[in-house]
Amino acid sequence: MKVEQKGHTVIIKDTQGDVKAFLDKITAEHNNYKEQNIILDVSQDNGISLDVLLSFLPLSNKHRKAKKSFVMVASDIEYSDVPDEMVVVPTLLEAHDIIEMEEIERDLGF
């Protein structure tokens, strides 16, 4: 797991290729990141399925409930199949863009 701080956002990249272990570790360490926007980058994990991504949904809901952004970066996924309450994008740039937009919406009271 590689952690990079960028302003008000923390980018956490899975380096092991074991998404289940990555989820367990992120869940255990969530309190360390609860005050920041989170980008989880699993784009290195080839063949990741929608079911695997959905295993992050409870953590995503918990984090977003605290008025912080939670964005996942994954490649080779059918993005239209991802439920609306979860944000999954193909690149880190798009993840940062989503966070910027969500920050503006929160500042405006939406």
Order of alpha helices (4+ residues) and beta strands (2+ residues): beta-beta-alpha-alpha-beta-alpha-alpha-beta-beta-alpha
